[in-house]
Amino acid sequence: MTIFGPDISSYQAGLDLSRLADASFVLAKTTEGTYYTDADYQGWRSQARALGLPFIWYHFLSGEDPHAQAQHTLAHAGDSSLPGMLDAEPAGSFSPSLAQMVAYTDAAHSVGLNLRLLYLPHWYWQQMGSPNLTALRTRGLSLVSSSYPGGSGSAPRLYPGDAASGWNSYGGMAPLLYQFTNQASDAGRPLDYNAFRGTVGELIAALGASPAPTLSEDDDVPAFATGQIDPGAGVVTMVCPPPANFGAAGWGNVWFSLGSDFGDAHVRVAIHTHGQGWSHIYEDVVVPATGDRVNPFGGPLPAGVQKISVVRTINPNVPLSYLIEAVHR
């Protein structure tokens, strides 16, 4: 049996994991170096938990101090027992060395992170001089390889099979996961997809993870609020939602949507996220009078959203309201 799972980052902002047809597990970017935290990570972690999907964080390696990077990952992974992956590939002028991979691995384990995987593409391993990877294998890491035979479509259709060259060992390590495409289409989005030869239970065991718990009624207390978007050309309405998957109050996923009447409303929508400022700016969101409510973000809000700006543009005086739906853990 072979199962499949995407790896995602804020490039797929708004992705609703419940719409994925081909996913049996999910990898999501949490941090890069010491300077970046993925704003959508916590929302996807919460979605995966609710759906019972095995969830794997990943950290993109930089040339900074490995202990500082590990502490940064620990601060944002959300649960140190979650299995994680080190993404080691060149970016800009930085090309990670084997010693830097080992140093981050040791630092991650020293702070209690459950680092289990190494993404090291075969082409880059060759570029490094085809080193022996025993130092990483003996530290409990398994390899994630990548090779893209080509094409586009659903993940199962693109999978080249269990005998594909992407499963070949290199550096003394055999791939546990194989990233076989960066052109899969699922839930209407282009995604990288990975394969695992085995069952979900076998993957969980290989990663030293616990099965994802399902939510009980006591874990999921919905709340909502609604209000008016002020009329008038260029008028700005500021909405302050609960900070999704962030803060001491324990909020989980938060959704934001708009509804119009007496004409199609056009608005500019942007969000301000804690620590990252204004982002996810949508210049022309159309809210039809004859259709359902519109979610500008396509799914739950990114983690830590502090405020939402809605600016009236075309048809600025038609009635327009917002709805906030939230889950409290």
PLY file of the C-alpha trace (Angstrom):
ply
format ascii 1.0
element vertex 329
property float x
property float y
property float z
element edge 328
property int vertex1
property int vertex2
end_header
0.00 0.00 0.00
1.20 3.54 -0.77
-0.24 6.68 0.83
0.26 10.33 -0.11
0.63 13.70 1.59
1.40 17.29 0.53
3.97 19.64 1.96
2.64 23.16 2.31
3.63 26.65 3.37
2.13 30.13 3.17
2.40 29.87 -0.61
-0.83 27.85 -0.18
-2.44 30.33 2.24
-6.15 29.64 2.70
-5.92 25.95 1.82
-8.71 23.99 3.52
-7.28 20.58 4.44
-10.76 19.05 4.61
-11.02 19.51 0.82
-7.89 17.46 0.05
-8.89 14.29 -1.77
-5.49 12.60 -1.86
-3.94 13.40 1.55
-3.33 10.79 4.25
-0.75 12.98 6.04
0.50 16.59 5.89
3.90 18.33 6.13
3.79 22.07 6.87
6.51 24.69 7.11
6.83 26.25 10.54
10.13 28.18 10.56
13.12 29.24 8.49
16.39 30.18 10.14
15.69 32.42 13.13
14.00 35.12 11.08
10.78 33.61 9.72
7.66 31.95 11.11
4.99 30.67 8.75
1.76 32.54 9.51
-0.45 29.68 8.31
1.25 26.85 10.20
-0.84 26.89 13.38
-4.10 26.94 11.46
-3.07 23.87 9.48
-1.89 22.10 12.62
-5.30 22.69 14.15
-7.09 21.52 10.98
-4.99 18.35 10.80
-5.76 17.58 14.42
-9.48 17.99 13.82
-9.31 15.76 10.73
-7.15 13.10 12.38
-4.33 13.53 9.83
-0.73 12.78 10.87
1.04 16.14 10.89
4.74 16.89 10.37
6.39 20.29 10.81
9.45 21.31 8.84
12.25 23.82 9.34
14.19 25.39 6.46
17.87 25.44 7.44
19.90 28.67 7.36
23.54 29.39 8.15
22.71 30.91 11.54
23.53 29.44 14.94
21.93 25.96 15.05
20.83 26.27 18.69
19.10 29.58 18.00
17.34 27.98 15.03
16.24 24.99 17.12
14.88 27.29 19.84
13.00 29.25 17.18
11.43 26.03 15.86
10.55 24.87 19.38
8.83 28.17 20.11
6.54 27.83 17.09
6.04 24.09 16.48
3.24 24.10 19.06
3.96 20.62 20.41
7.49 19.28 20.84
6.24 15.70 20.40
5.13 16.36 16.82
7.49 14.76 14.29
9.55 17.19 12.27
11.66 17.44 9.14
14.82 19.40 8.40
14.70 20.97 4.94
18.32 21.19 3.73
18.69 22.76 0.32
20.44 25.84 -1.09
18.76 29.25 -1.06
20.33 32.41 -2.38
24.02 32.44 -1.48
23.63 29.82 1.27
24.37 26.16 0.60
24.04 23.99 3.72
26.88 21.65 4.61
26.65 18.22 6.17
28.17 19.64 9.36
25.41 22.28 9.55
22.75 19.58 9.10
24.27 17.54 11.91
24.57 20.61 14.15
20.89 21.54 13.74
19.87 17.92 14.33
21.82 17.79 17.58
20.44 21.16 18.67
16.85 20.14 17.84
17.17 16.93 19.85
18.81 18.79 22.75
15.78 21.10 23.12
13.34 18.20 22.93
12.12 18.41 19.33
11.06 15.16 17.69
13.13 15.69 14.53
12.76 12.55 12.39
13.22 13.45 8.73
15.81 15.03 6.45
14.77 16.51 3.12
17.96 16.42 1.05
17.33 16.26 -2.71
19.47 13.78 -4.60
20.76 16.48 -6.97
22.00 18.61 -4.07
23.56 15.61 -2.34
25.54 15.04 -5.54
26.45 18.73 -5.68
27.83 18.40 -2.14
30.17 15.65 -3.35
27.91 12.66 -2.55
28.84 12.50 1.17
28.09 9.58 3.47
25.02 10.44 5.58
25.62 7.92 8.34
26.01 10.73 10.90
22.40 11.73 10.29
21.03 8.18 10.03
22.59 7.25 13.38
20.93 10.31 14.91
17.54 8.82 14.05
16.76 10.71 10.85
15.14 9.15 7.79
15.60 10.48 4.30
13.06 12.34 2.16
14.10 12.30 -1.50
12.73 14.18 -4.49
12.51 13.46 -8.21
9.82 14.75 -10.54
9.09 12.55 -13.58
6.72 15.24 -14.88
3.07 15.81 -15.74
0.23 17.37 -13.78
-2.96 16.12 -12.20
-3.97 14.26 -9.05
-1.30 12.83 -6.74
-2.13 9.13 -7.29
-2.18 9.57 -11.06
1.24 11.27 -11.06
2.89 8.72 -8.78
5.51 6.81 -10.84
5.21 3.65 -8.74
7.01 1.89 -5.91
9.91 0.96 -8.19
10.65 4.58 -9.16
14.23 5.85 -8.94
13.19 8.27 -6.20
13.17 5.31 -3.81
16.85 4.51 -4.47
19.22 4.86 -1.51
22.02 7.42 -1.44
24.59 8.41 1.13
23.85 5.22 3.04
20.19 6.17 3.65
17.03 4.75 2.09
14.17 7.23 1.56
11.24 6.92 3.93
9.26 9.49 1.92
9.58 10.36 -1.75
8.48 13.77 -3.05
7.48 12.76 -6.55
5.84 15.91 -7.93
5.54 19.65 -7.54
2.60 19.81 -9.94
-0.16 17.88 -8.20
-3.60 19.45 -8.11
-5.71 18.93 -5.02
-8.47 21.08 -3.49
-8.04 23.31 -6.53
-4.45 24.21 -5.61
-1.02 23.25 -7.03
0.90 21.24 -4.43
4.07 19.26 -3.85
3.14 15.67 -3.00
5.02 12.93 -1.15
4.56 9.16 -1.07
5.01 6.66 1.76
5.07 2.94 1.07
2.89 1.65 3.90
-0.17 2.41 5.95
-0.97 5.46 8.04
-0.28 3.42 11.15
3.12 2.38 9.83
4.00 6.00 9.04
2.99 7.09 12.54
5.17 4.35 14.03
8.14 5.26 11.80
7.93 8.89 12.93
7.57 8.13 16.61
4.28 10.00 16.64
0.99 9.52 18.42
-2.21 9.12 16.41
-3.90 12.47 15.94
-6.69 12.80 18.53
-10.18 13.66 17.41
-12.00 16.56 19.00
-14.72 15.90 21.53
-17.63 18.22 22.17
-15.78 19.65 25.17
-12.85 20.64 22.93
-14.89 22.51 20.36
-16.95 25.45 21.61
-18.03 27.58 18.61
-18.47 31.32 18.86
-19.51 33.93 16.29
-19.92 37.66 15.81
-21.43 39.71 13.02
-21.49 43.37 12.08
-21.81 45.93 9.28
-19.14 47.05 6.83
-19.57 50.82 6.77
-20.82 52.28 3.43
-19.15 55.01 1.39
-16.47 55.22 -1.27
-13.04 54.57 0.26
-14.48 54.05 3.76
-12.41 51.68 5.91
-13.93 49.26 8.43
-11.57 47.65 10.94
-12.60 44.27 12.35
-10.74 42.68 15.27
-11.24 38.89 15.33
-10.02 36.48 18.01
-6.32 35.76 17.27
-6.49 32.40 15.51
-4.41 29.65 17.17
-2.56 32.22 19.25
-2.57 33.69 22.74
-3.50 32.66 26.24
-7.26 32.62 25.62
-6.90 29.38 23.65
-8.62 30.25 20.39
-8.42 27.72 17.58
-9.40 28.24 13.94
-11.17 31.48 13.03
-13.10 32.13 9.81
-14.10 35.48 8.27
-16.72 35.99 5.56
-18.73 38.75 3.89
-22.32 38.95 2.64
-23.96 41.57 0.38
-27.46 42.64 -0.70
-28.95 44.99 -3.35
-25.87 44.70 -5.58
-22.45 43.14 -5.86
-20.04 44.76 -3.40
-16.35 45.19 -4.24
-13.87 45.62 -1.39
-10.16 45.55 -0.64
-9.35 43.18 2.24
-6.08 42.88 4.19
-5.02 41.30 7.47
-2.51 42.38 10.10
-0.76 39.45 11.78
1.12 39.55 15.08
4.83 39.99 14.40
4.43 40.19 10.61
2.38 43.31 9.87
-0.04 43.65 6.95
-0.19 40.68 4.60
-2.61 38.57 2.54
-3.87 41.66 0.70
-6.73 41.11 -1.75
-7.31 44.20 -3.90
-10.71 43.30 -5.39
-12.92 40.89 -3.47
-16.34 40.59 -5.10
-19.25 39.79 -2.78
-22.32 38.95 -4.93
-25.80 39.89 -3.83
-27.30 36.71 -5.33
-24.68 34.27 -4.01
-23.55 32.86 -0.68
-21.19 34.55 1.75
-17.61 35.01 0.48
-14.50 34.03 2.45
-11.67 36.18 1.01
-9.04 33.84 2.46
-10.53 30.56 1.25
-10.22 28.90 4.67
-9.31 29.64 8.30
-7.39 32.83 9.04
-3.62 32.52 9.48
-2.40 32.21 13.07
-2.17 35.37 15.14
-4.31 37.68 13.00
-4.99 40.83 15.03
-7.13 42.91 12.69
-8.82 42.88 9.29
-9.15 45.98 7.11
-12.08 46.19 4.66
-12.11 49.14 2.25
-15.15 49.98 0.08
-14.45 50.34 -3.65
-17.06 49.64 -6.38
-20.75 49.85 -5.34
-19.72 51.36 -1.99
-23.23 51.89 -0.61
-24.84 48.47 -0.99
-25.52 46.76 2.36
-22.54 44.60 3.37
-21.95 42.64 6.56
-19.27 40.39 8.01
-19.40 37.16 10.00
-16.66 35.85 12.29
-16.80 32.19 13.31
-14.33 30.86 15.86
-13.50 27.71 17.76
-12.25 27.82 21.34
-10.10 24.95 22.58
0 1
1 2
2 3
3 4
4 5
5 6
6 7
7 8
8 9
9 10
10 11
11 12
12 13
13 14
14 15
15 16
16 17
17 18
18 19
19 20
20 21
21 22
22 23
23 24
24 25
25 26
26 27
27 28
28 29
29 30
30 31
31 32
32 33
33 34
34 35
35 36
36 37
37 38
38 39
39 40
40 41
41 42
42 43
43 44
44 45
45 46
46 47
47 48
48 49
49 50
50 51
51 52
52 53
53 54
54 55
55 56
56 57
57 58
58 59
59 60
60 61
61 62
62 63
63 64
64 65
65 66
66 67
67 68
68 69
69 70
70 71
71 72
72 73
73 74
74 75
75 76
76 77
77 78
78 79
79 80
80 81
81 82
82 83
83 84
84 85
85 86
86 87
87 88
88 89
89 90
90 91
91 92
92 93
93 94
94 95
95 96
96 97
97 98
98 99
99 100
100 101
101 102
102 103
103 104
104 105
105 106
106 107
107 108
108 109
109 110
110 111
111 112
112 113
113 114
114 115
115 116
116 117
117 118
118 119
119 120
120 121
121 122
122 123
123 124
124 125
125 126
126 127
127 128
128 129
129 130
130 131
131 132
132 133
133 134
134 135
135 136
136 137
137 138
138 139
139 140
140 141
141 142
142 143
143 144
144 145
145 146
146 147
147 148
148 149
149 150
150 151
151 152
152 153
153 154
154 155
155 156
156 157
157 158
158 159
159 160
160 161
161 162
162 163
163 164
164 165
165 166
166 167
167 168
168 169
169 170
170 171
171 172
172 173
173 174
174 175
175 176
176 177
177 178
178 179
179 180
180 181
181 182
182 183
183 184
184 185
185 186
186 187
187 188
188 189
189 190
190 191
191 192
192 193
193 194
194 195
195 196
196 197
197 198
198 199
199 200
200 201
201 202
202 203
203 204
204 205
205 206
206 207
207 208
208 209
209 210
210 211
211 212
212 213
213 214
214 215
215 216
216 217
217 218
218 219
219 220
220 221
221 222
222 223
223 224
224 225
225 226
226 227
227 228
228 229
229 230
230 231
231 232
232 233
233 234
234 235
235 236
236 237
237 238
238 239
239 240
240 241
241 242
242 243
243 244
244 245
245 246
246 247
247 248
248 249
249 250
250 251
251 252
252 253
253 254
254 255
255 256
256 257
257 258
258 259
259 260
260 261
261 262
262 263
263 264
264 265
265 266
266 267
267 268
268 269
269 270
270 271
271 272
272 273
273 274
274 275
275 276
276 277
277 278
278 279
279 280
280 281
281 282
282 283
283 284
284 285
285 286
286 287
287 288
288 289
289 290
290 291
291 292
292 293
293 294
294 295
295 296
296 297
297 298
298 299
299 300
300 301
301 302
302 303
303 304
304 305
305 306
306 307
307 308
308 309
309 310
310 311
311 312
312 313
313 314
314 315
315 316
316 317
317 318
318 319
319 320
320 321
321 322
322 323
323 324
324 325
325 326
326 327
327 328
